[in-house]
């Protein structure tokens, strides 16, 4: 929350030479009573000024009667006269900007976006939300804290990719994620850089503790300067820095957390229940005279010893998961130089046996200024991540999936203590998940070097030259080992696969600006500049089989395969300009123009021109403004932003070209063919956006409300155009063919109901988004079935990824057979799925409504915060539900207890599930809306209680601050669908872009954590 000045501390007066001379010393604090850094205290008589230090303290020479102006970091000010040795509280008339944590956001080319001149829509997340967070990647922290941002995760597998949308899905292909910019370095969209692992999120290499704040840019005015890559939104990350004129301060902190599954209501059968269910399924075939006889036949089929009762889910897990975090930093500065250095260690031992995630980070920042004419700075960061994960995405060796594929009547070990490999049941032999986790592995290391150097030179009055060079290099080394004695490695004598990947991104920005305040009324700012970006990907891998010894090294393989080198590269050059004009802090006009040329686009034209215009009107400056209002602004903007959805997904960089390939024909004769069909006219997707918003504050801004209404429409969306079959392979090519609409409303609320010794602050957000696919292919009636197991699709007039499947009509009370509606009218039912048709279900995996609510309470040194999030009106589904509740179609898989206790029998005719019949061929278990679940939920995302020792402790020990706390994340989840048994925020990392959203495929589950921590400043 933006800080505003409320009190000035101590004033000591001295009389010198008969004059009333004072050396004024004070402490500037925010509305919560915390020291306010970087507030400026100006002596009007001389123009002399000082900044408050990290403790909010200042000292300035003045005379009795002098006027001091106190200006906070957002430009709000208040005047006060030096009159006595006690000055009362100083309160500004805060604006909407007082609710955010910094005054400017640095964009491309040194362009600064001033919060007091807010034209576009953006949210700012404070450093407190990132510090000591038990998360592997920074994007997890954004969940629920930004209006209009929808997030899904695989947090039980730290380091895997996440799915983020801002204001809906704007592209059909490629990632939905926004663009990430760290200290001016364009680092991409958090896309998957994995070579062997199911996914590897490059943002997991960024230490959350190095972050000062994160700004989420959402509309055209806010994102236009990023041009080609900003259509999905932009997340600008500012890392921590030192303070000019501040003593060196040190911080040491540590956090210890334990973790468990946040939400899992899947109740698996134990051995006794499994035997009962199998007996029921056998009995319902009609081949047995009694349940007892059927149950005995099932025991015989299983060759059950009558004793074994294995909890396979528990067997593949540690007793508890844990997270340990250690941090150290030093920051300070002199009059002309500021610095910060820091380091952290993060270790997460997830639930799955032998999985691991370790991150070691070192970061530094240096700023230096010379005579107020030239300043430069640099940020250097290094991170090393070591990760051991699992094969995912439906892999049979995935321990989460395999643990239900084996019945509880099968033991883990043989009587001699060796692993049970041959008594696991049909299809499971040699895939003992405990043995696989203790023998085979999938591991990797990623080293990230991130740095930027920038400088600004005032070469003439009111004219400035700015330059920034930034780069990120990530080096990945991954290895997959399968032993020769079990699992996938048995048939090939063992397997070792090693891959090396390098990703190098760099950009160079240069701009000239003119910035002048004329007669304290006209604020004119103009920028013009150029930016060049280059992105490279290199990869190579090799694998061997038939190992001479069961060792995880390529040298032990006798059959060797080198898969060759991979190289992708794309570049972009951009010219940009921005003009801002503010009149008397009342009216702000803003315009931006950018021309991008991107190497991945069509041969005929690679360029696009993008722009935005906007205005801000501060009604409080008018005489007719209501006196009870302390904030009242109206904002509006329109812009057209370009996008290339595949640019950050390696492999599609050359889709404007047709690429030849080799195919075998007839008697295996090689022949040249077209491998990829290109489109020489491939051009930009364009997102046309308008946004209208208002910010309203009352009661001295104790209540501040922000509202934004927007419409974002993507034209020329890139998707697969169809090639007539008579033309031969390939059957499609990427071209500009689609149109997408996203309409929505966003609201934010900041309130300070109580602001005395006991303080209560409230932050809330709410968002609504309606997504519609307006055009897809040349045939407007064509439906493209997609995503997961074909239960969702793309169709004109529907949401992207809307569920498109057979409608389940429940269970026939008389026979127990499963029923389907024959069509969308839901008037006629049938037991024959072949007589039913797929229909649109009217819901997608993306929530229409999202909300977040945070309450913060504090009294003296104690503080308590409670943060809830919610997502509503969307659907999710379990990709393997038709196996774990299969109505008897397979009796070899373990089932959830619903199959036994809530399935049709003559005595339970109102059961939710059909009759269980061994070898069931009724198709009742096949994909349909039966497996859809409402994802609507409310989550206790975070709760924290802390105590900070006060000034008395500082005087006694010299320690500036000592805080101890307890913190919980994902502590509680309420679901509105009583049949939802898995976490509705889960996604599958086996599908790119939007397709993995809401698809539960036994990817590692989302975790809850409880941690204890301590932070010391000295």
Secondary structure, DSSP 8 states (H G I E B T S, - for coil): ------EE---EEEEETTEEEEEEEEEEE-TTS-B-TT-EEEETTT--EEE--TTSEEEEEEETT-EEEEE-TTS-EEEEE--SS----------GGGGSS-SEEE-GGG-EEEGGG--S-EEEEEGGGTTT-S-SSGGGGGTTTSTTEEEEB-TTSTT---EEEESS---SSS----EEEETTEEEES--B--SSSS--BGGGGS-GGGEEEEEEE-SHHHHGGGGGG-TT-EEEEEE----TT---EEEEEEEEEEEEES-B---B--HHHHHHHHHHHHHTTT--SSHHHHHHHHHHHHT--S-----HHHHTB-S-EEEEEEEEEEEEE-SSEEEEEEEEEEEEE-SBTT-EEEEEEEEEEEEEEETTTEEEEEEEEEEEEEEEE---TT-TT-HHHHHHHS-TTS-SB-TTSSB--S-S-TTTTT--HHHHHHH-EEEEEEEEEEEEEEEEEEEETTEEEEEEEEEEEEEEEEEEEE-TTSGGGGGGT-EEEEEEEEEEEEEEEEEEEEEEEETTTEEEEEEEEEEEEEEEEEEEEEEEEEESSS-SSGGGEEEEEEEEEEEEEEEEEEEEEEEEEEETTTEEEEEEEEEEEETTS-SS--EEEEEEEEEEEEGGGSTTS-TTEEEEEEEEEEEEEEE-TTTTSTT-TTTTS-EEEEEEETTTEEEEEEEEB--TT---EEEEEEEEEEEEEETTTTEEEEEEEEEEEEEEEEEEEE--GGG-S--EEEEEEEEEEEEEEEEEEEEEEEESSEEEEEEEEEEEEEEEEEE-SSSTT--EEESTTTTEEE-TTB-TTEEEE--EEEE-TTT--EEEESSTT---EES-GGG---EE-S--SS-SEEEEEEEEEEETTEEEEEEEEEEES-EEEETTHHHHT-TTS-SSS--BTHHHHSB-BTTBTT-SB----TT--S-TTSSSGGGEEE--EEEEEEEEEEEE--HHHHHHH--SEEEEEEEEEEEEEEES-TT--B-TTBB-TTS-GGGGBTEESS----EEEEEEEEEEE-
